[in-house]
């Protein structure tokens, strides 16, 4: 068996979300998150179903959206995207304008950043977060209990 790289995979290749309505998810990807749609299969099916590809953020994260059955239930399993603190309220307004359900933030320790959690129409939970991993770890080292 060949040796694996000592640090694991090189990084994230892409994320895929299964959704009932590609157009409705397009509003979230392009209208809310500012992703750029780079591919639409139309009526073609090269994978499991019709799909669209997006590029998001400075790192050009590849997000795939495929047509299919929505998740049967909601959970805290989620994907988080980084936003600037100055953009927090503008994102809250965009989420509300799209009629998406905002979820109350989890208990937090002061100084670890703020988050907006929202569900799409297919039960995926998204987070828009103003903090960084290093800020969170530094804060956790000095505050063992969470507060709102």
C-alpha positions in Angstrom: 0.0 0.0 0.0 1.4 3.4 -0.9 2.2 5.9 1.8 -0.3 8.7 2.4 0.8 12.3 2.7 1.8 13.0 6.3 -0.6 15.9 6.6 -3.6 14.3 4.9 -5.5 15.8 1.9 -4.2 19.0 0.3 -7.4 20.8 1.3 -11.1 21.1 0.4 -12.0 20.2 -3.2 -15.7 21.1 -3.2 -19.0 20.9 -1.2 -22.2 19.4 -2.6 -25.7 20.3 -1.5 -28.7 18.3 -2.7 -31.8 20.5 -3.2 -35.3 20.2 -4.5 -35.2 23.4 -6.5 -32.0 24.6 -8.2 -33.4 28.1 -8.8 -34.3 28.6 -5.2 -30.8 27.6 -4.1 -29.4 29.9 -6.8 -30.9 32.8 -4.9 -29.0 31.9 -1.8 -25.7 31.1 -3.7 -25.7 34.2 -5.9 -28.0 36.7 -4.1 -27.0 36.1 -0.5 -23.5 34.6 -0.6 -22.3 36.4 -3.7 -21.1 33.2 -5.4 -20.6 33.2 -9.1 -22.5 30.5 -11.1 -20.0 28.9 -13.5 -21.9 25.9 -14.8 -25.5 24.8 -15.3 -26.2 21.3 -16.7 -29.6 22.3 -17.9 -31.4 19.2 -19.0 -28.1 17.2 -19.2 -27.2 14.7 -16.5 -23.5 14.0 -16.2 -23.6 13.0 -12.5 -26.6 11.8 -10.5 -29.0 14.6 -11.5 -29.1 18.1 -12.9 -26.5 20.3 -11.2 -25.0 23.8 -11.0 -21.5 24.8 -9.9 -20.5 28.0 -8.1 -17.3 29.7 -7.1 -17.3 31.5 -3.8 -15.0 33.9 -2.0 -11.4 34.9 -2.5 -10.2 31.2 -2.5 -12.8 30.4 -5.2 -14.4 27.5 -3.2 -16.2 25.2 -5.6 -19.8 24.5 -4.5 -21.9 22.0 -6.3 -25.7 22.0 -6.1 -27.6 19.0 -7.3 -31.3 18.3 -7.8 -32.7 15.7 -5.4 -34.6 15.0 -2.3 -34.2 17.5 0.6 -32.8 16.4 3.9 -35.5 14.8 6.0 -34.7 16.7 9.2 -32.8 19.7 10.5 -29.8 19.4 12.7 -26.8 21.5 13.8 -24.6 19.9 11.1 -23.6 22.9 9.1 -21.2 24.7 6.9 -19.8 28.1 8.0 -18.6 31.0 5.8 -16.4 33.8 7.1 -17.8 37.4 6.9 -16.6 40.7 8.2 -18.1 42.1 11.4 -19.1 45.3 9.5 -21.3 43.2 7.1 -23.2 41.3 9.9 -26.4 43.3 9.8 -26.5 43.5 6.0 -26.3 39.7 5.8 -29.1 39.5 8.4 -31.2 41.7 6.2 -30.5 39.7 3.1 -31.4 36.4 4.9 -34.7 38.0 6.0 -35.4 39.4 2.5 -35.1 35.8 1.1 -37.6 34.5 3.6 -35.1 32.1 5.1 -35.4 30.9 8.7 -32.9 32.4 11.0 -31.9 30.1 13.9 -30.9 31.5 17.2 -27.2 31.6 17.7 -25.7 29.0 20.1 -24.4 30.2 23.5 -21.1 32.0 23.0 -18.1 33.2 24.9 -17.6 37.0 24.4 -14.9 37.6 21.9 -15.2 34.5 19.7 -17.1 36.3 16.9 -20.8 36.5 16.0 -22.8 34.2 13.9 -25.9 34.2 11.8 -27.4 30.7 11.4 -30.0 30.0 8.7 -31.7 27.1 7.1 -32.2 26.9 3.3 -35.4 25.4 1.9 -33.9 21.8 2.0 -32.9 21.8 5.7 -29.2 22.6 5.2 -27.9 24.8 8.0 -25.5 27.6 7.1 -23.5 29.9 9.4 -22.0 33.3 8.6 -19.3 33.8 11.2 -17.2 36.9 12.0 -14.5 35.1 14.0 -11.5 33.0 13.3 -10.2 29.7 14.6 -7.2 31.4 16.4 -9.5 34.0 18.1 -11.8 31.2 19.2 -9.0 29.0 20.6 -7.5 32.0 22.4 -10.9 32.9 23.9 -11.7 29.4 25.0 -8.3 29.2 26.8 -9.5 32.1 29.0 -13.2 31.5 29.4 -14.4 27.9 30.2 -18.1 28.6 30.2 -20.3 30.0 27.4 -22.5 33.0 27.7 -24.7 34.8 25.2 
